[in-house]
Amino acid sequence: MYRRISLILLLLMLATLFSGCYDAVEIDDQVYPVILGVDVGTNNKFKITIQYPVYGAGNRNTEGTQRTQANVAVVESPSIIESVEMFEQEISREVTLKHLKVIVFSEKIAMKGIGSYILGIQRFRDMRSTVAITVVKDKAEDFIRENLSIVGESLPKMVELFFSQPLHNSYSVQEKFFNFYRSVLSNYEQPVAAYGGVNNYQNVRDEDSSKDISPITGKGYLPGEIPRKGSAKRELSGTAVFNGDKMVGRLDSYETRYFLLVEGEFKGATVTINDRHKPDTVIVCYIKLSGKPKVKAHFSDGKPVIDVNLKVDADIISIHNKTPYEKVYMIQDLNSQINDFLLKGINKTIEKTQKVYKSDIFGFGYHVADNFKTIQEWENYNWLSHYEDAKINVNLDVKVRRMGAGFYTSDIWNSKGKVEK
């Protein structure tokens, strides 16, 4: 009898446990912001902006094209976390940050220091370590309101793809919450963040197009400077440079590429250079690292010396003249042109971080630390204060691997004969 009663009780308990999830939440009972923006408040410490998707299909604009449907909400609060509950007054659903993809700080806040904000929210259980950290040139609210797209109906997918663009064009960086948090607390390196802003399309003007303008190559852009027009005014272009938890400067889009090359995080990008033999024409190539940079550090006369060895592969995409670079005897000349172009930019970018920003965003400290026997010696040395005095030597080796789809350079002919270009 005792066994029978025990078995019945056990079956009742199992039936209760497996009858369903006691903490189940219907997906449409909650709202999942994908972007959270932080600005300086006027009635309280913070002005927090969120963008969240609308359940259901997207809507069409006046031109008939499909747009991502999303809502933007703003509150002012004493803390980022409390603002999450305040948003529920408008949305009438529970707001959760479990699927948050990006935190956007205004430059004004970043200049004052965002360490306390990062330290404050890293304890929050809903916060993921993969959330991207971005600084915007003006207001975070304006940037988020311009976060529109006419491609696709999924806001989360659009945001995820947009903030992963640095993996394709290297115009900015893709800094995750955990990496930024670790760098803020580190004495080996300094933090960086993606740099964004709003483009008001002021750099594309309808002027006299009959003027012959020479190609301008190697020009880097900051947010709002890219000469373009389109449907979404927000853009990422450049890198926010920090010293500790305070933003001290910025790198433009090309300087960001040089930074990523030295750091070893460069994924590949198209680069256009002026042909040194025919400056009015250009050579277009796709470059990528052929391996991780090799960095070694030592001391000479009491000063740190850092040697950086980079190997870059280049694929020629286009040559806008008839120079037969595909010939074996011309390949070395092509290697030299690309090498000189990249090396000049790399050295200028390193110098800028040393002399202007005094911030080791490359993480050279990890290699300098090998010269110290104990952690205490390393901490007493305070590498970050000595970074500006370091001598950094960059050795770059560029090799053209492919010449594109053409096997030889062809002549152009007209009624007068061969065209010389």
C-alpha positions as CSV (number, residue, x, y, z in Angstrom):
1,M,0.0,0.0,0.0
2,Y,2.8,2.4,0.9
3,R,4.5,1.8,-2.5
4,R,1.2,2.3,-4.4
5,I,0.6,5.7,-2.6
6,S,4.2,6.8,-3.3
7,L,3.9,5.8,-6.9
8,I,0.6,7.8,-7.3
9,L,2.1,10.8,-5.6
10,L,5.1,10.6,-7.9
11,L,3.0,10.4,-11.0
12,L,0.9,13.4,-9.9
13,M,4.1,15.4,-9.3
14,L,5.5,14.5,-12.7
15,A,2.2,15.3,-14.4
16,T,2.3,18.7,-12.7
17,L,5.9,19.4,-13.7
18,F,5.5,18.4,-17.3
19,S,2.1,19.9,-17.9
20,G,3.7,23.2,-19.2
21,C,6.2,25.9,-18.5
22,Y,5.2,27.9,-15.5
23,D,7.3,30.9,-16.6
24,A,6.3,30.8,-20.3
25,V,5.8,34.2,-21.9
26,E,4.0,34.8,-25.2
27,I,6.2,36.5,-27.7
28,D,3.7,39.3,-28.3
29,D,3.5,40.0,-24.5
30,Q,6.9,41.6,-24.7
31,V,8.7,44.3,-26.7
32,Y,12.3,43.8,-27.8
33,P,14.2,47.0,-28.5
34,V,17.1,46.5,-30.9
35,I,18.8,49.9,-30.4
36,L,19.2,51.9,-27.2
37,G,20.5,55.5,-27.3
38,V,21.9,57.6,-24.5
39,D,21.8,61.4,-24.5
40,V,22.2,64.1,-21.9
41,G,18.8,64.8,-20.3
42,T,17.2,68.1,-19.5
43,N,14.7,67.0,-16.8
44,N,16.8,64.1,-15.5
45,K,20.3,62.6,-15.8
46,F,19.7,60.7,-19.0
47,K,17.5,60.9,-22.1
48,I,17.1,57.3,-23.3
49,T,15.8,56.4,-26.8
50,I,14.8,53.0,-28.0
51,Q,13.8,51.6,-31.4
52,Y,11.7,48.5,-31.5
53,P,10.0,46.5,-34.2
54,V,6.2,46.5,-34.8
55,Y,4.5,43.1,-34.9
56,G,3.1,42.4,-38.4
57,A,4.2,43.2,-41.9
58,G,6.1,46.2,-43.0
59,N,4.4,49.2,-44.6
60,R,4.9,50.9,-47.9
61,N,5.9,54.5,-48.3
62,T,4.5,57.0,-50.8
63,E,6.8,55.8,-53.5
64,G,5.5,52.2,-53.1
65,T,8.8,50.7,-51.8
66,Q,8.8,48.5,-48.7
67,R,10.2,50.0,-45.5
68,T,11.1,48.5,-42.2
69,Q,8.3,49.3,-39.8
70,A,9.6,50.4,-36.3
71,N,8.7,52.7,-33.5
72,V,10.9,55.1,-31.5
73,A,10.2,56.0,-27.9
74,V,12.1,58.5,-25.6
75,V,12.1,58.9,-21.8
76,E,14.2,60.8,-19.3
77,S,15.3,58.9,-16.2
78,P,18.0,58.7,-13.5
79,S,19.4,55.4,-14.9
80,I,19.4,53.4,-18.1
81,I,17.8,50.3,-16.4
82,E,14.9,52.3,-14.8
83,S,14.1,53.8,-18.2
84,V,13.2,50.3,-19.4
85,E,10.2,50.2,-17.0
86,M,9.2,53.7,-17.8
87,F,8.9,52.8,-21.5
88,E,6.1,50.4,-20.5
89,Q,3.8,53.4,-19.9
90,E,3.7,54.0,-23.6
91,I,4.1,50.6,-25.1
92,S,1.7,48.7,-22.7
93,R,3.9,45.6,-22.9
94,E,6.9,44.4,-20.9
95,V,10.1,45.9,-22.3
96,T,13.1,43.6,-22.2
97,L,16.7,44.1,-23.5
98,K,17.3,40.4,-24.1
99,H,17.6,41.0,-27.8
100,L,19.3,44.4,-27.8
101,K,21.9,44.7,-30.5
102,V,23.4,48.2,-30.2
103,I,23.9,50.8,-27.6
104,V,24.5,54.3,-29.0
105,F,26.1,57.0,-26.9
106,S,26.1,60.7,-28.0
107,E,29.6,62.2,-28.5
108,K,28.8,64.7,-25.7
109,I,28.4,61.9,-23.2
110,A,31.4,59.9,-24.6
111,M,33.6,63.0,-24.1
112,K,32.6,63.1,-20.4
113,G,33.2,59.4,-19.9
114,I,31.0,56.4,-20.3
115,G,32.8,54.1,-17.9
116,S,30.2,54.4,-15.2
117,Y,27.4,53.6,-17.6
118,I,29.2,50.5,-18.9
119,L,30.0,49.3,-15.4
120,G,26.4,50.0,-14.3
121,I,24.7,48.0,-17.0
122,Q,27.2,45.1,-17.2
123,R,25.5,43.6,-14.1
124,F,22.1,43.7,-15.7
125,R,21.0,40.1,-16.4
126,D,19.4,41.0,-19.8
127,M,22.6,42.5,-21.1
128,R,24.5,40.4,-23.7
129,S,28.2,40.6,-24.2
130,T,27.7,40.8,-28.0
131,V,25.9,44.1,-27.9
132,A,27.7,46.6,-30.2
133,I,29.0,49.9,-28.8
134,T,28.7,53.0,-31.0
135,V,29.3,56.7,-30.5
136,V,27.5,59.2,-32.7
137,K,28.6,62.6,-33.7
138,D,25.6,64.5,-32.4
139,K,22.5,63.2,-30.7
140,A,21.8,59.5,-30.3
141,E,18.1,60.2,-30.7
142,D,18.5,61.8,-34.1
143,F,20.7,58.8,-35.3
144,I,18.1,56.3,-34.2
145,R,15.2,58.2,-35.8
146,E,17.1,58.1,-39.1
147,N,17.7,54.3,-38.8
148,L,15.5,53.4,-41.7
149,S,15.8,51.0,-44.6
150,I,13.8,50.2,-47.7
151,V,15.4,46.7,-48.0
152,G,13.4,44.0,-46.1
153,E,10.8,44.1,-43.4
154,S,12.8,42.8,-40.4
155,L,14.1,45.6,-38.2
156,P,16.4,43.2,-36.2
157,K,18.0,41.8,-39.3
158,M,18.4,45.3,-40.8
159,V,20.2,46.5,-37.7
160,E,22.4,43.5,-37.4
161,L,23.5,43.7,-41.0
162,F,24.0,47.4,-40.9
163,F,26.3,47.3,-37.8
164,S,28.2,44.4,-39.3
165,Q,29.2,46.4,-42.4
166,P,32.7,47.0,-41.0
167,L,33.3,43.3,-41.8
168,H,32.8,44.1,-45.5
169,N,34.2,47.6,-46.1
170,S,36.3,48.3,-43.0
171,Y,35.0,51.9,-42.8
172,S,34.4,51.5,-39.1
173,V,35.0,49.0,-36.3
174,Q,32.7,46.4,-34.8
175,E,33.3,46.7,-31.1
176,K,31.3,44.4,-28.8
177,F,30.2,45.3,-25.2
178,F,32.6,42.8,-23.6
179,N,35.6,43.9,-25.6
180,F,34.9,47.5,-24.8
181,Y,34.3,46.8,-21.1
182,R,37.6,44.8,-20.9
183,S,39.6,47.6,-22.6
184,V,38.2,50.2,-20.3
185,L,39.6,48.3,-17.3
186,S,42.9,47.3,-19.1
187,N,46.4,48.7,-18.7
188,Y,47.5,47.0,-21.9
189,E,45.3,48.9,-24.4
190,Q,42.7,51.6,-24.8
191,P,39.1,51.2,-26.0
192,V,37.6,52.1,-29.4
193,A,34.0,52.2,-30.7
194,A,32.2,52.5,-34.0
195,Y,31.7,56.1,-35.0
196,G,28.4,57.1,-36.6
197,G,26.2,60.1,-37.4
198,V,23.5,61.6,-39.6
199,N,24.2,62.5,-43.2
200,N,22.0,65.4,-44.4
201,Y,23.2,64.9,-48.0
202,Q,24.9,68.3,-48.2
203,N,28.0,67.0,-49.9
204,V,26.3,66.0,-53.2
205,R,25.5,69.2,-55.1
206,D,23.9,69.6,-58.6
207,E,26.6,71.8,-60.1
208,D,28.3,72.0,-63.5
209,S,29.3,68.4,-64.3
210,S,31.3,69.5,-67.4
211,K,34.4,70.2,-65.2
212,D,37.1,67.6,-65.5
213,I,37.8,66.6,-61.9
214,S,40.9,64.4,-61.1
215,P,40.2,61.4,-58.9
216,I,40.7,62.0,-55.2
217,T,42.1,58.8,-53.6
218,G,42.8,57.8,-50.0
219,K,40.4,60.4,-48.7
220,G,38.8,59.3,-45.4
221,Y,35.4,60.4,-44.3
222,L,33.8,61.1,-40.9
223,P,30.0,60.7,-40.3
224,G,28.1,63.2,-42.4
225,E,30.9,63.8,-44.9
226,I,30.3,60.9,-47.3
227,P,29.1,62.4,-50.6
228,R,25.9,60.4,-51.1
229,K,22.1,60.6,-51.3
230,G,19.7,57.9,-50.4
231,S,16.8,56.8,-48.1
232,A,18.6,56.3,-44.8
233,K,20.6,59.2,-43.4
234,R,22.4,57.3,-40.6
235,E,25.8,56.0,-41.4
236,L,29.0,54.5,-39.8
237,S,32.2,56.0,-40.9
238,G,35.3,56.1,-38.7
239,T,36.3,55.1,-35.2
240,A,35.9,56.8,-31.8
241,V,39.2,56.8,-29.9
242,F,39.2,56.6,-26.1
243,N,41.7,57.3,-23.4
244,G,40.3,55.4,-20.4
245,D,36.6,55.8,-20.5
246,K,36.6,59.2,-22.2
247,M,36.5,59.8,-25.9
248,V,39.6,61.9,-27.0
249,G,39.3,61.9,-30.8
250,R,38.4,60.1,-33.9
251,L,39.8,58.3,-36.9
252,D,38.2,58.7,-40.3
253,S,37.2,55.8,-42.6
254,Y,40.7,55.3,-44.2
255,E,42.5,55.8,-40.9
256,T,40.2,53.1,-39.5
257,R,41.4,50.7,-42.2
258,Y,45.0,51.4,-41.3
259,F,44.2,50.8,-37.7
260,L,42.5,47.5,-38.4
261,L,45.4,46.4,-40.6
262,V,47.9,46.9,-37.7
263,E,45.5,45.4,-35.1
264,G,45.0,42.3,-37.3
265,E,41.2,42.7,-37.5
266,F,41.1,43.9,-41.1
267,K,38.7,41.7,-43.1
268,G,39.3,43.1,-46.5
269,A,38.3,46.2,-48.6
270,T,38.6,47.9,-51.9
271,V,41.3,50.5,-52.2
272,T,41.8,53.0,-55.0
273,I,45.2,54.6,-55.6
274,N,46.5,57.1,-58.1
275,D,48.8,55.5,-60.7
276,R,52.2,57.1,-60.0
277,H,53.1,57.0,-63.8
278,K,49.7,58.5,-64.9
279,P,48.3,60.4,-61.8
280,D,45.0,61.3,-63.6
281,T,44.2,57.6,-63.6
282,V,43.7,55.1,-60.9
283,I,44.4,51.5,-59.9
284,V,41.6,49.7,-58.0
285,C,42.5,46.7,-55.8
286,Y,41.1,44.5,-53.1
287,I,43.4,44.0,-50.2
288,K,43.4,41.7,-47.2
289,L,45.8,40.4,-44.6
290,S,47.6,37.2,-45.6
291,G,48.1,36.4,-41.9
292,K,48.1,37.9,-38.5
293,P,50.6,40.8,-38.0
294,K,53.7,39.8,-36.2
295,V,54.6,42.2,-33.4
296,K,57.7,42.2,-31.2
297,A,58.7,44.7,-28.5
298,H,62.0,45.4,-26.8
299,F,63.7,48.2,-25.0
300,S,66.5,50.3,-26.3
301,D,68.2,53.0,-24.2
302,G,65.3,52.7,-21.8
303,K,62.6,53.4,-24.4
304,P,60.2,50.8,-25.9
305,V,60.7,49.8,-29.5
306,I,58.0,48.0,-31.3
307,D,58.5,46.2,-34.6
308,V,55.3,45.4,-36.7
309,N,55.5,43.1,-39.7
310,L,52.5,43.1,-42.0
311,K,51.8,40.9,-45.1
312,V,49.0,42.0,-47.4
313,D,47.6,40.3,-50.5
314,A,46.1,42.4,-53.2
315,D,43.8,41.4,-56.1
316,I,43.7,43.9,-59.0
317,I,40.1,44.8,-59.8
318,S,40.6,47.6,-62.3
319,I,43.3,49.7,-64.0
320,H,42.2,52.9,-65.7
321,N,45.0,53.1,-68.2
322,K,46.8,51.0,-70.7
323,T,50.0,50.3,-68.6
324,P,50.7,46.5,-69.0
325,Y,50.9,45.8,-65.3
326,E,50.1,42.1,-66.0
327,K,53.6,41.7,-67.4
328,V,56.0,39.9,-65.1
329,Y,58.5,42.8,-65.2
330,M,55.7,45.3,-64.0
331,I,54.4,43.3,-61.1
332,Q,57.0,44.6,-58.7
333,D,56.2,48.2,-59.6
334,L,52.6,47.5,-58.9
335,N,53.5,46.0,-55.5
336,S,55.6,49.0,-54.7
337,Q,52.8,51.5,-55.5
338,I,50.3,49.8,-53.2
339,N,52.9,49.3,-50.5
340,D,53.9,52.9,-50.5
341,F,50.3,54.1,-50.4
342,L,49.3,51.8,-47.4
343,L,52.6,52.3,-45.5
344,K,52.2,56.1,-45.6
345,G,48.7,55.9,-44.2
346,I,49.6,53.4,-41.5
347,N,52.5,55.5,-40.2
348,K,50.4,58.7,-40.1
349,T,47.7,56.9,-38.2
350,I,50.1,55.5,-35.6
351,E,51.7,58.9,-35.2
352,K,48.2,60.4,-34.7
353,T,47.3,58.0,-31.9
354,Q,50.7,58.6,-30.2
355,K,51.2,62.4,-30.5
356,V,47.6,63.7,-30.6
357,Y,45.5,61.2,-28.7
358,K,48.2,59.4,-26.6
359,S,46.1,56.3,-26.7
360,D,47.3,52.7,-27.5
361,I,44.3,51.4,-29.3
362,F,46.4,48.8,-31.1
363,G,47.1,46.8,-28.0
364,F,50.9,47.1,-28.3
365,G,51.0,46.9,-24.5
366,Y,50.4,43.1,-24.6
367,H,53.7,42.7,-26.4
368,V,55.6,45.2,-24.3
369,A,54.5,43.4,-21.2
370,D,56.6,40.4,-22.3
371,N,59.7,42.4,-21.2
372,F,58.6,42.5,-17.5
373,K,59.1,39.7,-15.1
374,T,56.1,40.3,-12.8
375,I,52.7,41.9,-13.0
376,Q,53.7,44.3,-10.3
377,E,56.6,45.6,-12.4
378,W,54.4,46.0,-15.4
379,E,51.7,47.9,-13.4
380,N,54.4,50.2,-11.9
381,Y,55.8,51.0,-15.3
382,N,52.3,52.3,-16.5
383,W,52.6,51.5,-20.2
384,L,49.8,53.7,-21.2
385,S,51.7,56.8,-20.1
386,H,54.8,55.7,-22.1
387,Y,53.0,54.9,-25.3
388,E,53.6,58.3,-26.9
389,D,57.4,57.8,-26.4
390,A,57.6,54.4,-28.1
391,K,59.4,54.0,-31.4
392,I,57.2,52.0,-33.8
393,N,58.7,50.4,-36.9
394,V,56.3,49.1,-39.5
395,N,57.5,46.7,-42.2
396,L,54.9,46.1,-44.9
397,D,55.1,43.5,-47.6
398,V,52.4,43.7,-50.4
399,K,52.0,41.1,-53.0
400,V,49.7,41.2,-55.9
401,R,48.2,37.7,-56.3
402,R,45.6,38.2,-59.1
403,M,45.3,40.6,-62.0
404,G,41.6,40.3,-62.5
405,A,39.8,38.7,-65.4
406,G,41.9,40.3,-68.2
407,F,45.0,38.5,-69.5
408,Y,46.5,41.4,-71.3
409,T,46.0,45.2,-71.8
410,S,44.0,46.0,-75.0
411,D,44.2,49.2,-77.1
412,I,41.3,51.5,-77.8
413,W,40.7,52.5,-81.4
414,N,38.6,55.1,-83.1
415,S,38.4,56.5,-86.6
416,K,41.7,58.4,-86.2
417,G,43.5,55.3,-85.1
418,K,44.9,54.1,-81.8
419,V,43.8,56.2,-78.8
420,E,46.7,57.0,-76.5
421,K,45.8,56.9,-72.8
